[in-house]
Amino acid sequence: MDKIDFTCLKSDIEDYMTTVIYVNGINLKNVIEEIETAQLAKKDLFVQNGCYEGICFFIAFQYKNHFLGKTLNEYIYEGQRYTLYDYKCSGIPGDHSLACKISIKSKEIIWHDFKNFSKVIPYELDYKDLEFHFCKEQYLHAINSAKNNTNKNVNA
């Protein structure tokens, strides 16, 4: 099983806190950047990848419960995919959003079927091998820690 943790960080473009996601102790944004960099290089596309920012911490944890599928419609894409990141260089939701399906089972939560909904990149990026399986109990604990700001990694 994979392990997940959430924390928050001040947005680079606005005056709010954004969500940071760690999977197995690694910032998920770094994993995404690595996958995208290889694909962009093959296409000789010079779009700055990895310019992601997590969704608003308030929406993810206080106002809604985003990572349990209870979120704003603006953060749900085709096929019931939930936004993990938006493109921080524009600040406009949907310009370059990375989303995935979040399947909630009786004992585990699965993040799968990742897709980039980009107005910036002219072709579809492939995340087919990216999938995470979380123990439901650990996942819920990570969400509750973030909600209560008890996570040791909170940088607020």
N, C-alpha and C positions, 0 to 999 in steps of 0.2 A: 504494500500500500504506500501511496505517496503521502507526504505531509504538507499541509497548507498553513500559512500564517498571513495575516493582514496587518498592515500598519498604515499610517497616513503621513503625508508630506505636503508642504505648501505648494500650490500650483505655481508654475513658472509664468503663467500668463494672466491669471486672475487672482482675486483675493479670497480664495477658499482652499480647503484641504482636499487633496486627492488620495485615492486608495492605491496602496502599493501591495502587490501580491508576491509572496514568496512560496515557491514549491520546492520542497526538499532543501530548504535553506538558500535557494538561488532566486534572485529576482526574476520573475517570469518574463519581464520586459527584455532581459538579456537573452533568454532562450529564443524569444520571438525574433529579436534582432539578428541572431545567428542564422536562423532558418531563412529569413528574408534576404539577408546580405548575399548568401550563396545564389539565390534565384535572381536577384537583381543584377549581379555581376555577369551571369550567363547571358542576360539580355542587353548588356551594355546600357542599362538604364541608370541614369544619374539622379535618382530621386533620393533625398535623404531619408533613409529608413530608420526605424527605431525612434522616431520622434513621437513617441506615445506618451500619454499621460493617463493615469487611472481615472476612473469616474469619480465624481464628487463623493467624498467620504460621508457627508450628511445623507445623500440619497441612498448610498450603499448600506448604511448601517443605522442611522437614527430615524430618518423619515420613512424609509422603506427597508425591505430586507432583500436587496438585490440578488445576492448570491444564493438565495433560496427561491428565486423565481418570482418574487413579489416586488415589482419595480414599476417605473414609469414606462408607458408604451414607447416613448422615444428611445429607450435603451433595449428594445427587443427588435431583432431583425428577422428576416425570413427564416422559416423553419424553427421558430422558437429559440433563436440564438440570442444570448445575453451579452451585452457589451462588456468587455474587459478593459479596453483602452480606446481613447479617442486621439486624434492627431493634434498634438499640442502646438504645432506651428501656426495653426489657424484659429484654434479655439472654437471652431464651429462643429458641434456634434454631427457626425455622419460624413465629414470630409474624408476620413480615413480611419474607420473604426474596425477594431479587431473584436470579434465576438465568437462565442462557442455555445454549444448546447450544454445544458447542465441537467443531467439525469439524476433524479433523486430516487434511490432504491431503499429497501428496508434497512440495509446495513452499510451501504456505501453511496457516495456521491461520485458521479463520473463527469468529467469535463471532456468533451469530444467534439468532433466535427467543426473544427476551427475554420473561420472564414474571415477574410479581410474585405470589408465593404468600402472600397476606395474610389474616390473621385480623382485621385492623384495618380495611381498606377494603372496603365492602360491594359493590363492583363491580370488574370486571376493567379494569386499566389497559392502554393500548395502546402498545406499543413497536415497531410494525410496521416503521418506517423505520430502526430502529437495527440496524446491522450493521457489523462491522469485519473487515477482511482484513489479516492480518499475514504478513509474510515469515517462513517457518518458521525460517530461520537467525537472524533478529533476535529472534524470539519465544523460541527456546531460549537465546539469549545473555542475554536479560532474566531468564529463570528461573534460569539459572546464576549470574548476578550477584547475584540476591536470595538464592539458597542460600548463596553464599559471602560474603554481606554486603559485596560490593565495589561495589554500586550507590552512586553519589555522593549519592543522596537518602535513604539510610537514616538515620532519626531515632531510632535505638534508644537 
